[in-house]
Amino acid sequence: MWTLGFVGFGNVGQGLARILLEKKETLRRRFGFDCSVVFAATGANEVVCDPAGLDLAALLDEMDRKGHLREHPRRSGKSVIECLRTCGADIVAEITPTNLETGEPGLTHIREALTAGSHVVTTNKGPLSVALKELETLAAEKGVRFRYEGTVLSGTPVINLAREALAGCDVLGVAGIVNGTTNFILTRMEEGMDYGEALAEAQKLGYAEADPTADVEGWDAAVKISLLASLLMETPLPVTEVERRGISGVTADQVKKALAAGKRIKLLGELTRDGGVLKGRVSPRELPGNHPLAGVAGATNALTLTTDNMGDVTIVGPGAGRTETGQALLTDILAIARESARP
């Protein structure tokens, strides 16, 4: 029986919890995987804990009704940090909001969990963008695993694709739609909206934040390109060195003219080598209608990996969603359970 801890129990944490509940018997039958959730934190000092296992259905019901766990009978007096140090979860899911500047508080949470001997899975890009090498080194030193499939394309498994399904291939280049919000906006502009109207709809639907800068100015995509440089091409590339231009300057007229010419404007993130030097770029690009990425519409992500042995391999899938991102966490949890069972 594996014990799990949740640091962050918002949309994504609840998405994972629902999958664990709904597929409990399937996970046991297919993978021999059983788990018990021993703590869940919804804030720095809002931790519920029970070494015997929490009732996930009751936790989800309380979050649905109240939006918090402050009145839960298993509310602990411990802080998140104290819980990470003493609660002894086999696997910690770190799912707090992303801070691209400092990586906090997720960075500290992951450090503490790894130091305490817990495996860690996360969807939080911030800690990876700030301290990926440090965290991987710490995990190796402590003999635990650190996995982060959901940091790039949500539930669409690009990291596992490259590292496992394409094991033995060298990734020579990357090009893709790695931000679903901007792809949604551009799709709506193709349908007749101007930029402001499309952005407002994206905000209303929850695709874009009240302050959409990270998405529309290309910062989110640039961070993902920076991560992919390290993860898939083994070359550190600071986000500050990724050439970046967002979509806020794209006009409805430009979108219409592209369509009339049989093209579509997409915000592409790219990694290419120029004379052996790895270069990263995020920018709106006109793609011909027959390009594999041109038909990717709405809040969907897609990535083409150019490899030596397989040529171009393109994967398309959801770039957001509580269940989809929860699936990425589950994939990593199952991988840890599988790997840990090996002799």
MARMITOR-68848 format. One record per residue: residue in one letter; z, x, y of N, C-alpha, C, O in turn. Coordinates in steps of 0.02 Angstrom, whole numbers, padded with zeros to 5 digits, always signed. Atoms other than C-alpha are relative to their C-alpha. Layout:
! MARMITOR-68848
aZXYZXYZXYZXY
...
END
This chain:
! MARMITOR-68848
m+00000+00042-00060+00000+00000+00000+00000+00044+00062+00046+00084+00073
w+00005-00037-00062-00057+00073+00165+00037-00037+00056+00034-00098+00059
t-00033+00030-00057+00047+00043+00320-00039+00016+00063-00061+00072+00074
l+00039-00007-00061-00041+00014+00486+00043-00016+00061+00090-00055+00058
g-00031+00015-00064+00015+00016+00667-00055-00011+00051-00105+00024+00052
f+00048+00016-00053-00078-00060+00815+00029+00022+00067+00083-00001+00086
v-00017-00015-00069-00067+00020+00986-00054-00032+00043-00108-00004+00052
g+00049+00043-00032-00155-00114+01086-00015-00058-00047-00037-00048-00104
f+00011+00060+00041-00167-00292+01022-00036-00053+00041-00018-00111+00041
g+00042+00045-00038-00297-00367+01137-00057-00025-00043-00049-00035-00103
n+00057+00029+00036-00469-00430+01089-00018+00039-00062-00027+00010-00116
v+00022-00040+00057-00516-00284+00977+00053+00004-00054+00038-00002-00113
g-00054-00002+00049-00346-00268+00895+00005-00064-00039+00015-00064-00099
q-00001+00065+00034-00346-00453+00858-00061-00009-00044-00057-00041-00097
g+00059+00003+00042-00523-00438+00793+00011+00034-00067-00007+00007-00119
l-00016-00035+00062-00467-00309+00666+00051-00038-00041+00043-00044-00102
a-00052+00037+00036-00313-00411+00621-00030-00061-00036-00011-00075-00093
r+00030+00058+00032-00419-00565+00586-00042+00020-00061-00042-00015-00112
i+00039-00023+00057-00536-00466+00474+00047+00017-00059+00033+00000-00116
l-00047-00019+00052-00387-00396+00378+00028-00061-00035+00038-00061-00096
l-00025+00062+00029-00321-00572+00353-00052-00035-00042-00041-00053-00100
e+00052+00039+00032-00484-00656+00309-00029+00034-00062-00051+00001-00109
k+00032-00037+00056-00545-00519+00192+00051+00037-00043+00033+00085-00077
k-00053-00034+00038-00380-00470+00113-00018+00008-00073-00014+00062-00101
e+00016-00002+00072-00434-00515-00064-00064+00040-00013-00068+00076-00063
t+00062-00037+00007-00609-00445-00040+00012+00075+00004-00015+00114-00035
l-00015-00071-00009-00541-00278+00021+00037+00027-00061+00027+00084-00082
r-00037-00022+00059-00423-00270-00127-00048+00007-00059-00044+00055-00097
r+00045+00001+00058-00560-00313-00253-00053+00055+00004-00066+00090-00045
r+00055-00048-00007-00699-00203-00183+00023+00072+00007-00008+00118-00019
f-00019-00069-00019-00602-00053-00120+00070+00020-00025+00091+00077-00014
g-00068-00015+00021-00429-00064-00198+00046+00012+00060+00093+00051+00056
f-00036-00013-00063-00363-00073-00019+00049-00057+00015+00029-00115+00022
d-00053+00046-00021-00198-00158+00022+00035+00031+00060+00044+00091+00063
c-00034-00028-00058-00109-00141+00188+00053-00048+00025+00053-00108+00012
s-00053+00037-00033+00043-00196+00283+00005+00025+00072+00008+00086+00083
v-00007-00021-00071+00056-00195+00474+00073+00004+00017+00109-00046+00014
v-00071-00010-00012+00223-00121+00522+00018-00001+00074+00077-00010+00091
f-00014+00010-00072+00207-00123+00712-00063-00017+00038-00118+00000+00018
a+00054+00017-00046+00101-00191+00852+00027+00003+00071+00080-00025+00086
a-00021-00009-00070+00113-00144+01035-00051-00031+00046-00111-00018+00041
t+00045+00030-00049+00040-00247+01176+00013+00027+00070-00018+00005+00118
g-00016-00031-00065+00116-00142+01317+00046+00059-00013+00070+00068-00068
a-00039-00061+00008+00214+00017+01348+00069-00014-00029+00095+00027-00067
n-00066+00017+00025+00378-00071+01311+00001-00069-00033+00051-00104-00033
e+00004+00064+00035+00318-00222+01215-00024+00014-00071-00084+00011-00086
v+00015-00020+00068+00327-00172+01033+00036-00047-00048+00096-00059-00041
v-00032+00036+00055+00359-00281+00881-00006+00043-00062-00058+00074-00074
c-00003-00048+00055+00409-00189+00725+00039-00029-00059+00091-00061-00049
d-00036+00019+00060+00459-00225+00546-00025+00044-00057-00082+00038-00079
p+00021-00045+00054+00455-00090+00410-00022-00038-00063-00060-00011-00103
a+00019+00039+00059+00438-00229+00280-00068-00034+00009-00095-00062-00038
g+00065+00030-00013+00278-00290+00363+00004-00061+00044+00045-00106+00032
l+00003+00057-00046+00236-00411+00503-00047-00053-00027-00093-00038-00065
d+00043+00056+00018+00158-00581+00477-00058-00001+00050-00050-00022+00107
l+00058-00006-00045-00017-00553+00549-00021-00068+00027-00038-00075+00085
a+00021+00067-00022-00058-00739+00555+00046-00025+00056+00023-00055+00104
a-00047+00021-00052+00100-00772+00656-00010+00039+00065-00005+00011+00119
l+00014-00040-00059+00061-00628+00774-00061-00027+00038-00059-00035+00099
l+00060+00025-00031-00113-00695+00806+00012-00068+00032-00014-00082+00086
d-00015+00066-00028-00048-00871+00833+00039+00007+00065+00027-00029+00113
e-00040-00009-00061+00079-00809+00959-00042+00027+00058-00034+00007+00115
m+00045-00026-00052-00054-00711+01053-00046-00056+00026-00059-00060+00086
d+00043+00056-00020-00166-00866+01054+00038-00048+00046+00010-00072+00096
r-00039+00050-00038-00027-00977+01122+00029+00028+00064+00032-00007+00115
k-00038-00027-00056+00063-00859+01240-00035+00058+00036-00022+00071+00094
g+00032-00058-00029-00047-00708+01269+00043+00062+00001+00025+00112+00032
h-00045-00058+00003+00098-00590+01235+00046-00007-00060+00047-00059-00094
l-00048+00000+00056+00231-00544+01106+00071+00012+00023+00114+00032-00016
r-00066-00015-00028+00380-00530+01221+00056-00041-00031+00114-00020-00030
e-00052+00044+00029+00472-00673+01134+00001+00003-00076+00034-00037-00108
h+00003-00005+00073+00433-00618+00956+00068+00021-00028+00100+00064+00001
p-00066-00016+00027+00589-00612+00847+00008+00073-00023+00063+00098-00028
r-00003-00070+00020+00544-00436+00790-00014+00047+00058-00030+00106+00048
r+00008-00043-00059+00529-00371+00968+00049+00058-00005+00109+00049-00015
s-00041-00061+00006+00593-00191+00966+00019+00025+00069-00015+00012+00118
g-00019-00032-00062+00686-00098+01100-00034+00067+00010-00023+00101+00060
k+00033-00065-00004+00577+00054+01066-00061-00004+00045-00093-00056+00052
s+00063-00006-00035+00437+00113+01178-00055+00015-00050-00041+00029-00108
v+00056-00017+00044+00265+00143+01106+00008+00071-00026-00001+00084-00086
i-00007-00070+00020+00297+00330+01104+00055+00008-00053+00045+00043-00103
e-00054-00003+00049+00463+00309+01013-00022-00029-00067-00006-00002-00120
c+00024+00031+00062+00379+00195+00887-00048+00046-00037-00044+00053-00098
l+00047-00046+00032+00238+00319+00855+00037+00057-00034+00016+00082-00086
r-00038-00056+00027+00368+00454+00824+00043-00018-00060+00057+00024-00102
t-00051+00017+00050+00483+00355+00710-00019-00055-00049+00014-00062-00100
c+00015+00058+00043+00397+00203+00633-00039+00017-00063-00041-00022-00110
g+00029-00026+00062+00297+00305+00508-00059-00038-00028-00066-00043-00089
a+00060+00033+00025+00134+00208+00497-00047+00052-00030-00055+00107-00003
d+00049-00046+00030+00007+00289+00380-00060+00009+00046-00086+00064+00054
i+00058-00001-00044-00134+00243+00498+00016-00037+00064+00043-00093+00063
v-00009+00031-00065-00124+00205+00684-00068-00016+00030-00112+00027+00033
a+00060+00020-00036-00261+00106+00771+00016+00001+00075+00055-00040+00099
e-00012-00006-00073-00264+00159+00955-00057-00038+00034-00115-00017+00032
i+00051+00046-00026-00354+00020+01049+00018-00021+00071+00008-00079+00090
t-00017+00016-00070-00293+00029+01229-00062+00008+00044-00111+00038+00023
p+00058-00005-00044-00411+00016+01379-00019+00073+00015+00023+00117+00015
t+00028-00067-00011-00523+00165+01416+00011+00023+00072-00003-00014+00119
n-00003-00033-00065-00485+00283+01560-00043+00063-00007-00024+00110-00042
l+00047-00055+00008-00632+00402+01579+00020+00062+00038-00007+00116+00026
e-00021-00058-00040-00544+00516+01703+00054+00041-00034+00049+00102-00038
t-00057-00036+00030-00381+00559+01615+00006-00010-00075+00039+00029-00110
g-00009+00016+00070-00397+00479+01444+00065-00035-00016+00077-00053-00074
e-00066+00029+00012-00224+00404+01466-00001-00077+00007-00044-00104+00042
p-00054-00027+00041-00124+00321+01398-00022+00016-00072+00018+00043-00111
g+00022-00010+00069-00231+00332+01241+00006+00071-00024+00022+00083-00082
l-00003-00070+00020-00234+00522+01241+00070+00018-00025+00077+00050-00077
t-00069-00014+00021-00045+00534+01232+00016-00037-00065+00048-00009-00109
h-00012+00038+00061-00038+00397+01100-00029+00036-00061+00003+00042-00113
i+00033-00032+00057-00162+00488+00988+00035+00066-00016+00046+00082-00074
r-00036-00064+00012-00075+00657+01011+00065-00014-00038+00080+00020-00087
e-00065+00015+00031+00093+00579+00965-00008-00023-00072+00029-00003-00116
a+00010+00026+00067+00025+00488+00814-00021+00056-00048+00006+00061-00104
l+00021-00056+00042-00064+00642+00745+00057+00048-00013+00067+00072-00069
t-00057-00046+00007+00088+00751+00777+00051-00027-00049+00083+00011-00086
a-00048+00031+00045+00195+00626+00682-00027-00005-00071+00009-00027-00116
g+00028+00001+00067+00078+00640+00532-00037-00063-00018-00049-00076-00077
s+00039+00061+00013-00016+00476+00550-00075+00015+00008-00095+00052+00053
h+00072+00002-00013-00203+00460+00528-00012-00044+00061+00028-00089+00075
v+00014+00040-00059-00284+00387+00684-00072-00023-00001-00118+00015-00016
v+00066+00028-00013-00432+00272+00712+00001-00028+00071+00052-00054+00093
t+00000+00023-00069-00487+00227+00887-00070-00024+00020-00120-00003-00008
t+00062+00019-00033-00620+00140+00991+00001+00022+00073-00041+00002+00112
n-00014-00020-00069-00557+00224+01150-00039+00064+00018-00023+00118-00007
k+00042-00058-00018-00688+00339+01229+00037+00051+00042+00022+00110+00039
g-00033-00044-00048-00569+00411+01359+00029+00063-00031+00012+00118-00009
p-00029-00060+00030-00468+00528+01248-00052+00048-00028-00043+00109-00024
l+00052-00044+00028-00625+00593+01163-00038+00036+00056-00055+00095+00048
s+00038-00032-00054-00713+00627+01328+00040+00055+00033+00012+00102+00061
v-00043-00049-00032-00563+00727+01389+00021+00056-00048+00025+00114-00028
a-00033-00049+00044-00496+00813+01233-00022-00007-00073+00021-00002-00117
l+00023+00009+00068-00604+00787+01078+00018+00059-00044+00047+00050-00098
k-00012-00059+00042-00592+00966+01013+00074+00010-00013+00095+00025-00069
e-00072-00007+00008-00405+00973+01044+00027-00049-00053+00067-00029-00096
l-00025+00050+00046-00375+00811+00949-00023+00013-00072+00015+00002-00119
e+00024-00015+00067-00484+00861+00802+00037+00061-00029+00053+00062-00089
t-00039-00058+00023-00394+01029+00792+00070-00020-00020+00095+00002-00071
l-00068+00023+00016-00225+00943+00797+00001-00039-00065+00046-00030-00106
a+00003+00038+00062-00276+00823+00659-00006+00047-00060+00027+00037-00111
a+00008-00048+00055-00333+00969+00550+00065+00037-00014+00083+00048-00071
e-00063-00036+00007-00171+01062+00582+00053-00042-00036+00093-00016-00075
k-00050+00045+00029-00068+00910+00531-00022-00029-00067+00016-00065-00099
g+00024+00024+00064-00175+00873+00378-00015-00075-00001-00009-00107-00053
v+00016+00071-00004-00225+00700+00439-00071-00009+00026-00103+00039+00047
r+00068+00013-00021-00389+00617+00486-00002-00038+00066+00042-00079+00081
f+00010+00031-00065-00452+00564+00656-00072-00025+00002-00119+00014+00001
r+00067+00030+00003-00599+00442+00659-00010-00047+00059+00038-00077+00084
y+00012+00034-00065-00684+00354+00804-00070-00030+00002-00105-00025+00052
e+00067+00029+00003-00842+00263+00748-00014-00048+00058-00069-00048+00085
g+00011+00052-00049-00818+00122+00874-00005+00023+00071-00011-00019+00116
t+00000-00024-00069-00820+00234+01028-00069+00000+00031-00075+00002+00092
v+00067-00008-00028-01009+00241+01048-00038-00066+00001-00058-00089+00055
l+00039+00062+00003-01097+00082+00989+00039-00057-00030+00012-00099-00066
s-00042+00054+00027-00951-00031+00946-00005-00001-00076+00009+00050-00108
g+00002+00005+00073-00977-00094+00768-00063+00029-00032-00067+00033-00093
t+00062-00028+00027-01151-00017+00749+00012+00073-00019+00028+00113+00024
p-00027-00063+00025-01119+00137+00641-00044+00061+00010-00073+00087-00038
v+00044-00057-00013-01212+00278+00726+00031+00066-00022-00004+00110-00047
i-00032-00064+00019-01084+00416+00695-00001+00007-00076-00018+00061-00102
n+00002-00002+00074-01068+00373+00510-00072+00008-00025-00083+00041-00076
l+00070-00007+00019-01257+00357+00500-00020+00073+00001-00049+00099-00047
a+00021-00070-00007-01283+00534+00563+00038+00046-00047+00009+00091-00077
r-00041-00047+00038-01138+00616+00473-00001-00012-00075+00010+00035-00114
e-00004+00016+00071-01148+00527+00306-00067-00020-00029-00092+00013-00075
a+00065+00022+00028-01310+00432+00275-00055+00051+00012-00101+00057-00029
l+00049-00051-00016-01410+00572+00358+00028+00071-00009+00004+00118+00021
a-00029-00065+00013-01302+00714+00295-00053+00049-00024-00093+00032-00067
g+00050-00050+00017-01406+00873+00283-00056+00003+00051-00093+00052+00054
c+00049+00000-00054-01519+00823+00428+00030+00033+00062+00090+00026+00075
d-00019-00022-00067-01512+00911+00595-00026-00052+00050-00084-00072+00046
v+00021+00045-00052-01516+00792+00743-00030+00042+00057+00004+00083+00087
l+00036-00040-00049-01645+00863+00862-00001-00032+00069-00010+00001+00120
g+00001+00036-00063-01638+00729+00996+00027-00070-00009+00029-00096-00065
v-00029+00067+00001-01562+00562+01042-00029-00039+00059-00035-00012+00114
a+00021+00044-00055-01628+00416+01144+00021-00070-00017+00009-00094-00073
g-00021+00067+00018-01554+00245+01156+00028-00042+00057+00039-00018+00113
i-00033+00048-00044-01483+00092+01241+00072-00003-00023+00089-00034-00073
v-00069-00008+00023-01298+00130+01233+00049-00039+00043+00110-00032+00035
n-00044+00043-00041-01231+00006+01361-00028-00071-00002-00081-00085+00027
g+00024+00067+00008-01248-00177+01317+00000-00041+00064-00042-00085+00073
t-00004+00037-00062-01198-00240+01489-00064+00007+00041-00093-00042+00064
t+00060-00011-00039-01344-00160+01578-00062-00028-00035-00108-00052-00002
n+00057+00028+00036-01464-00213+01441-00002-00076+00009-00056-00105+00015
f-00003+00072-00013-01405-00393+01464-00027-00016+00069-00067-00063+00078
i+00022+00013-00069-01433-00383+01652-00075+00008+00006-00108-00034+00036
l+00073-00011-00004-01608-00311+01633-00038-00054-00037-00093-00074-00016
t+00032+00055+00036-01651-00444+01504-00003-00063+00042-00054-00097+00045
r-00002+00059-00042-01597-00582+01621-00047+00007+00060-00075-00042+00084
m+00047-00011-00055-01698-00503+01761-00072-00011-00023-00114-00036+00015
e+00066+00015+00028-01851-00512+01648-00013-00075-00003-00070-00097+00000
e+00005+00073+00005-01815-00698+01634+00000-00034+00068-00002-00096+00072
g+00009+00029-00066-01822-00722+01822+00058+00008+00049+00051-00009+00107
m-00057-00010-00046-01651-00679+01894-00009+00063+00041-00044+00109+00020
d-00003-00063-00035-01625-00551+02029+00062+00038-00025+00102+00011-00064
y-00054-00043+00026-01501-00408+02001+00068-00032+00012+00109-00034-00034
g-00065+00029-00016-01355-00494+02089+00017-00060-00043+00074-00067-00066
e-00012+00059+00042-01375-00656+01991+00015+00021-00072+00060-00006-00104
a-00010-00022+00069-01389-00565+01825+00068+00034-00009+00101+00024-00059
l-00065-00032+00004-01236-00460+01862+00056-00052+00001+00104-00047-00037
a-00051+00053-00004-01135-00615+01910+00006-00036-00067+00062-00053-00088
e-00003+00033+00065-01182-00697+01745+00034+00046-00052+00073+00022-00093
a-00032-00048+00046-01133-00539+01649+00076+00001+00010+00113+00006-00039
q-00071+00001-00014-00964-00543+01735+00032-00065-00025+00086-00064-00053
k-00026+00064+00022-00941-00728+01698+00008-00002-00076+00056-00032-00101
l-00002+00000+00073-00977-00699+01514+00046+00053-00030+00057+00056-00090
g-00046-00051+00024-00858-00552+01504-00033+00065-00021+00000+00110-00046
y+00035-00062+00016-00992-00419+01477+00014+00054+00052+00020+00113+00035
a-00012-00048-00054-00959-00338+01646+00069-00013+00030+00092-00070+00034
e-00065+00006-00032-00792-00303+01730-00009-00025+00072-00064-00027+00099
a+00001+00019-00071-00745-00366+01903-00029+00057+00042-00067+00045+00088
d+00031-00060-00030-00785-00188+01958-00048+00028-00053-00026+00060-00100
p+00048-00018+00052-00946-00155+01861-00026+00071+00004-00073+00089-00031
t+00028-00066-00014-00971+00023+01922-00012+00042-00062-00065+00072-00069
a+00007-00043+00059-00941+00109+01755-00063-00017-00040-00096+00027-00067
d+00059+00021+00037-01080+00007+01676-00064+00009+00041-00109+00045+00020
v+00064+00004-00036-01211-00020+01811-00020+00066+00032-00080+00077+00045
e+00018-00066-00027-01202+00157+01883-00008+00053-00054-00018+00112-00039
g+00016-00044+00055-01222+00233+01712+00056+00045-00025+00044+00088-00068
w-00054-00043+00021-01051+00312+01690+00018-00010-00074+00027+00039-00110
d-00016+00014+00070-01013+00225+01525-00052+00032-00046-00035+00063-00096
a+00054-00029+00041-01182+00277+01455+00004+00076+00001-00008+00108-00050
a-00004-00073-00005-01159+00455+01519+00056+00028-00043+00047+00081-00075
v-00055-00023+00043-00991+00472+01431-00022-00002-00073-00007+00044-00111
k+00023+00005+00069-01070+00412+01269-00051+00054-00018-00049+00081-00073
i+00049-00054+00012-01213+00536+01286+00037+00067-00005+00019+00109-00047
s-00041-00060+00004-01085+00673+01318+00033+00005-00069+00034+00059-00099
l-00032+00000+00066-00992+00622+01159-00050+00014-00056-00036+00052-00102
l+00050-00010+00052-01151+00615+01056-00025+00072-00003-00043+00097-00056
a+00019-00071+00000-01195+00792+01111+00046+00040-00045+00024+00082-00083
s-00049-00037+00041-01035+00855+01031-00001-00025-00072+00001+00016-00119
l-00008+00028+00066-01030+00736+00883-00061+00009-00045-00054+00021-00104
l+00060-00001+00040-01211+00740+00827-00041+00064+00006-00079+00082-00039
m+00042-00059-00012-01286+00898+00902+00041+00064+00008+00015+00117+00024
e-00046-00057+00002-01133+01012+00896-00004+00044+00061+00003+00105+00057
t+00005-00037-00063-01154+01062+01078+00040-00037+00053+00020-00091+00073
p-00037+00032-00054-01021+01021+01208-00043-00009+00062-00078+00037+00083
l+00037+00015-00061-01098+00937+01360+00044-00043+00044+00048-00104+00033
p-00045+00040-00044-00976+00884+01497-00037-00057+00033-00096-00050+00050
v+00032+00058-00031-01012+00714+01570-00026+00016+00069-00075-00015+00092
t+00022-00020-00067-01029+00797+01740-00068+00034-00001-00101+00040+00050
e+00065-00033+00006-01183+00888+01673-00054-00046-00027-00111-00025-00038
v+00050+00049+00021-01269+00728+01615-00032-00029+00063+00002-00059+00105
e+00036+00029-00057-01402+00679+01742+00006-00076-00004-00006-00106-00057
r-00018+00071+00004-01358+00500+01789-00029-00040+00058-00021-00023+00116
r+00021+00049-00049-01441+00356+01878+00004-00069-00033-00023-00079-00087
g-00011+00065+00029-01391+00175+01848-00054-00050+00018-00110-00031+00037
i+00050+00052-00010-01479+00008+01869+00009-00038+00065-00029-00085+00079
s-00013+00040-00061-01407-00052+02035-00058+00001+00048-00064-00043+00091
g+00059-00003-00044-01568+00002+02122-00062-00031-00029-00114-00032+00003
v+00058+00032+00032-01683-00088+02000-00010-00070+00029+00038-00109+00031
t+00014+00065-00032-01766-00238+02084-00037-00047-00047-00068-00025-00096
a+00036+00049+00040-01835-00398+02013-00076+00013+00002-00111+00001-00047
d+00072-00015-00006-02006-00346+02078-00021+00057-00047-00074+00053-00077
q+00015-00055+00045-02000-00183+01980-00002-00024-00073-00045-00003-00112
v-00002+00028+00068-01954-00279+01822-00063-00040-00014-00093-00035-00068
k+00060+00041+00009-02098-00402+01848-00062+00043-00007-00105+00030-00049
k+00058-00044+00004-02224-00263+01879-00004+00035-00068-00058+00043-00096
a-00001-00032+00066-02169-00174+01720-00024-00048-00054-00064-00030-00097
l+00020+00050+00049-02188-00334+01619-00075-00014+00003-00109-00021-00048
a+00072+00013-00009-02361-00364+01692-00042+00055-00030-00099+00044-00051
a+00035-00057+00029-02410-00191+01632+00014+00009-00074-00005+00060-00104
g-00016-00005+00071-02346-00226+01457+00058+00047-00015+00062+00074-00070
k-00057-00046+00008-02187-00124+01483+00066-00036+00014+00067-00091+00041
r-00067+00027-00014-02000-00154+01493+00043+00057+00027+00039+00114+00004
i-00047-00049-00027-01868-00065+01596+00065-00003-00039+00095-00056-00047
k-00062-00006+00037-01720-00005+01495+00041+00059+00028+00012+00109+00049
l-00043-00057-00018-01570+00103+01542+00008+00042-00063+00042+00023-00110
l-00002-00043+00059-01592+00247+01421+00049+00057+00009+00054+00087+00063
g-00038-00062+00004-01469+00380+01373-00037+00047-00047-00059+00027-00101
e+00042-00046+00039-01556+00536+01308+00032+00069-00006+00067+00092+00040
l-00017-00070+00011-01519+00707+01235-00063+00035-00025-00093+00015-00075
t+00059-00040+00020-01660+00834+01225+00016+00073+00008+00062+00092+00045
r-00008-00072-00009-01675+01021+01206-00060+00027+00037-00117+00011+00022
d+00052-00032-00040-01773+01121+01333+00011+00075-00003+00056+00102+00029
g-00009-00071+00009-01795+01301+01281+00067+00019-00030+00096+00070-00013
g-00064-00013+00032-01639+01290+01175+00059-00026+00038+00115-00026+00012
v-00055+00026-00042-01535+01214+01316+00003-00076-00009-00048-00110+00000
l-00008+00072+00008-01466+01040+01281+00008-00034+00067+00049-00014+00108
k-00003+00036-00063-01495+00918+01422+00012-00074-00014-00015-00103-00061
g-00015+00070+00007-01425+00744+01443-00022-00038+00062-00017-00013+00118
r+00023+00040-00057-01494+00605+01551+00013-00074-00014+00006-00097-00070
v-00005+00073+00002-01456+00422+01588-00040-00025+00060-00027-00006+00117
s+00042+00025-00055-01587+00329+01690-00040-00060-00023-00053-00069-00083
p+00045+00055+00018-01693+00170+01697-00069+00028-00015-00096+00069+00023
r+00065-00025+00021-01855+00202+01605-00046-00058-00017-00024-00108-00046
e+00050+00049+00022-02015+00102+01583-00024+00020-00070-00051+00074-00080
l+00021-00013+00069-02051+00090+01397-00060-00044-00017-00061-00102+00001
p+00057+00042+00023-02217+00032+01323+00025-00053-00048+00075-00044-00082
g-00022+00057+00041-02206-00134+01232+00008+00015-00073+00046-00019-00108
n-00004-00016+00071-02230-00052+01061+00054+00052-00015+00060+00074-00072
h-00054-00048+00011-02084+00068+01085+00056-00034-00040+00071-00092-00026
p-00052+00032+00041-01945+00037+00956+00058-00029+00040+00091-00076+00017
l-00057+00024-00040-01817+00011+01096-00020-00053+00051+00024-00084+00081
a+00022+00046-00053-01924-00100+01209+00020-00072-00015+00036-00109+00032
g-00015+00069+00017-01888-00260+01115+00073-00015-00009+00091-00071-00027
v-00072+00010+00007-01700-00237+01110+00025-00038+00061+00025-00012+00117
a-00017+00044-00055-01636-00382+01216+00074-00018+00000+00109-00012-00050
g-00069+00024-00005-01470-00447+01280+00051+00055-00006+00036+00114+00005
a-00056-00048+00004-01301-00363+01253-00002+00037-00067+00048+00038-00103
t+00011-00035+00063-01371-00262+01108-00012+00073+00014-00042+00092+00064
n+00011-00072-00005-01371-00075+01081-00049+00023-00053-00058-00010-00104
a+00045-00030+00048-01496+00035+00992-00004+00075+00013+00001+00097+00070
l+00004-00073-00007-01512+00220+00960-00051+00028-00048-00051+00011-00107
t+00048-00036+00042-01654+00327+00895+00023+00072-00007+00031+00108+00043
l-00017-00070+00015-01604+00491+00812-00063+00034-00024-00094+00013-00073
t+00056-00040+00023-01743+00619+00798+00028+00056-00043+00068+00097-00020
t-00028-00048+00048-01708+00724+00644-00055+00044-00029-00114+00029-00024
d+00049-00045+00030-01790+00868+00554-00027-00027-00066-00088-00024-00078
n+00023+00021+00066-01797+00793+00379-00028-00071-00003-00070-00086-00045
m+00018+00071+00003-01819+00607+00418-00041-00024+00059-00060-00083+00062
g+00035+00022-00060-01911+00604+00583+00045-00045+00041+00105-00032+00047
d-00039+00046-00042-01856+00461+00696+00032-00055-00042-00001-00087-00083
v-00038+00054+00032-01721+00343+00631+00033-00041+00055+00070-00014+00095
t-00027+00043-00052-01675+00194+00739+00048-00051-00030+00033-00082-00081
i-00049+00050+00021-01521+00085+00720+00013-00047+00058+00021-00025+00115
v-00009+00053-00051-01498-00079+00814+00058-00044-00021+00064-00062-00079
g-00057+00043+00017-01340-00183+00824+00041-00018+00061+00024+00002+00117
p-00042+00022-00057-01204-00260+00932+00035+00058+00034+00058+00105+00001
g-00034-00051-00038-01131-00155+01070+00067-00022+00027+00099+00014+00065
a-00064+00026-00023-00978-00262+01100+00021-00057-00046-00015-00077-00091
g-00025+00056+00040-00871-00401+01027+00063+00018-00038+00068+00073-00065
r-00064-00016+00033-00697-00414+00955-00008+00011-00075+00022+00057-00102
t+00008-00008+00072-00752-00437+00775-00043+00061-00015-00028+00099-00061
e+00045-00056+00012-00893-00310+00787+00037+00067+00008+00028+00112-00032
t-00036-00063-00011-00780-00175+00860+00058+00007-00049+00074+00062-00071
g-00051-00001+00052-00641-00223+00740-00029+00026-00066+00005+00060-00103
q+00033-00024+00061-00766-00190+00600-00006+00076+00001+00001+00108-00051
a+00004-00073-00005-00789-00012+00664+00066+00032-00020+00068+00082-00055
l-00067-00025+00019-00601+00015+00649+00011-00006-00075+00038+00039-00107
l-00009+00010+00072-00600-00059+00475-00040+00051-00040-00015+00078-00090
t+00041-00049+00035-00742+00055+00421+00035+00068-00002+00036+00101-00054
d-00036-00064-00002-00642+00206+00477+00064-00002-00042+00080+00048-00075
i-00060+00007+00041-00483+00142+00394-00017+00006-00074+00017+00041-00111
l+00020-00003+00070-00572+00117+00229-00023+00071-00019-00010+00094-00075
a+00022-00069+00013-00650+00291+00243+00061+00045-00010+00061+00088-00054
i-00061-00040+00006-00477+00367+00268+00033-00014-00068+00054+00032-00102
a-00030+00017+00065-00410+00272+00117-00039+00030-00058-00010+00055-00106
r+00044-00026+00052-00559+00326+00012+00007+00076-00005+00015+00104-00060
e-00004-00073-00001-00550+00509+00064+00068+00025-00023+00073+00076-00056
s-00068-00021+00018-00362+00518+00042+00013-00008-00075+00059+00023-00102
a-00009+00011+00072-00380+00457-00138-00035+00053-00041-00025+00057-00102
r+00036-00051+00037-00492+00603-00183+00048+00055-00023+00096+00071+00011
p-00043-00054+00025-00414+00741-00290-00008+00062+00041+00025+00113+00027
END
